[in-house]
Amino acid sequence: MASNRFGNIFTITTWGESHGKAIGVVIDGCPAGLPLEEADINAALALRSPGLNPYTSPRKEADRAEIYSGVFEGATTGTPISIVIFNKDADSSKYEPIKDLLRPGHANYTYLEKYGRFDYRGGGRSSGRETACRVAAGAVARKLLKEEGIEVAAFLSQVGSARMADPIGEEFASLRQSVYANPVFCPDPHTAEAMMKLIEAAKDRGDSLGGVVTFLAGPMPTGLGDPVYEKLEANLAKAMMSLPATKGFEIGSGFQSVEMTAFQHNDQFIVQEGRVQTATNYAGGTLGGISTGMPLIGRVAFKPTSSIMKEQKTLSTEGKEAKFALPEGSRHDPCVAIRAVPVVEAMLALVLADAVLMNRCVRVKR
Ligand SMILES: Cc1cc2nc3c(=O)[nH]c(=O)nc-3n(C[C@H](O)[C@H](O)[C@H](O)COP(=O)(O)O)c2cc1C
């Protein structure tokens, strides 16, 4: 299986499966001299952990990262950073009864068609567990971005019909604090309340809901991203859509832009606080694939969690009609978009860290 690597200069290669001994990530291209400790990574992993609150899966999973290389005396050395997370909650016996069934909404059908084999004990490489490696690497990327003065954030902005408007002029530190202080990672308490009600009702029905995660970065420098295949928004789209359960990506006004005229949509240039800015930010912080210096803003849509408690029709791997029901005591995460929030933030950090490093070789210094 190819394609476990992401990025150009700041690259990550992730490995491992949900029910294997461990999962991990190798980060290559991280500059030397970045202060880094396991605690930095574990703080980020704690946010992605299931069992965090009643709105995510009840599985208790104390992820702890161990750094095996690339760090000496509390700082990166410029050599590959190898991070390992041992799997502690790998009870695979409950998968036995469903091992010969195609799982609705899951990847085992396509895996079997493609590879002819599938590790039925979990989602294999398509498992949400793989995203822990991205979060670990994202914590390193986030530290690198801080050195550049760039902050990243993500939050749950919509679940079903409960949605909040984009925050305007919010300080990143306080925004991020209010996101992670809330059980559904939504910074607006009223929307969060409505989301919780919807999620609880779906959980009681044994069903699940989708959600939208909004991401933001700022203050942004101008010039990140290349004009053609490495457009900043193209790399963000790939980063986000490479996450499991994603169904949509938007930058700036996104799909709403089709309902606007150019006169409404064009962001008009102004001078504010002594620098060029735009009066609006429908572009979402890029023009021609290159950052404008305005905040980067986009959204990622996550489908309703596939594993639900309701019985569903399916086929066996032999093609016979069958009923699919999750085994007793299975995990049921009624809205996977909640746990996706720190993962989206990590992917944003990875794309930007790579873009920052790529930008160091674009023109002659004058
Ligand atoms: C952080 C995260 C955690 C996930 N956890 C679950 C889960 O507990 N149950 C589930 O059915 N799907 C979960 N998923 C989604 C599935 O992995 C995904 O829907 C499945 O592999 C099929 O892939 P696709 O939806 O991209 O087509 C998770 C996704 C993410 C991003």
The ligand as a Gaussian input file, in Angstrom:
#p B3LYP/6-31G(d) Opt

LIG

0 1
 C      -11.067000      11.226000      14.386000
 C      -11.926000      10.224000      13.670000
 C      -12.470000       9.179000      14.395000
 C      -13.315000       8.252000      13.768000
 N      -13.901000       7.285000      14.531000
 C      -14.901000       6.549000      13.992000
 C      -15.687000       5.686000      14.819000
 O      -15.505000       5.603000      16.038000
 N      -16.668000       4.977000      14.216000
 C      -16.923000       5.053000      12.857000
 O      -17.832000       4.399000      12.366000
 N      -16.188000       5.857000      12.065000
 C      -15.200000       6.601000      12.580000
 N      -14.466000       7.440000      11.772000
 C      -14.722000       7.463000      10.332000
 C      -14.344000       6.164000       9.606000
 O      -12.992000       5.851000       9.830000
 C      -14.631000       6.296000       8.104000
 O      -15.927000       6.770000       7.902000
 C      -14.478000       4.955000       7.392000
 O      -13.149000       4.507000       7.469000
 C      -14.859000       5.035000       5.898000
 O      -14.102000       5.988000       5.250000
 P      -14.780000       7.246000       4.514000
 O      -15.878000       7.734000       5.410000
 O      -13.671000       8.242000       4.383000
 O      -15.318000       6.770000       3.203000
 C      -13.591000       8.357000      12.364000
 C      -13.025000       9.416000      11.648000
 C      -12.212000      10.359000      12.287000
 C      -11.674000      11.525000      11.499000

